[in-house]
Amino acid sequence: MDAVMKELFTTDIGLLALFTLGFMIAMGLFLWYRLSKNAHQKQ
């Protein structure tokens, strides 16, 4: 497990994967917020 964490935080591909996961989570939260806000406005 230690080697996996080292590779995730130190290699280029690991950092890219970490950034991609973070971006996907942030985009999902943003879309959820916008869609729920619009759904409540239309009622």
Sequence and secondary structure as in RCSB ss.txt:
>XXXX:A:sequence
MDAVMKELFTTDIGLLALFTLGFMIAMGLFLWYRLSKNAHQKQ
>XXXX:A:secstr
 HHHHHHHHHSHHHHHHHHHHHHHHHHHHHHHHHHHHHHHHH 
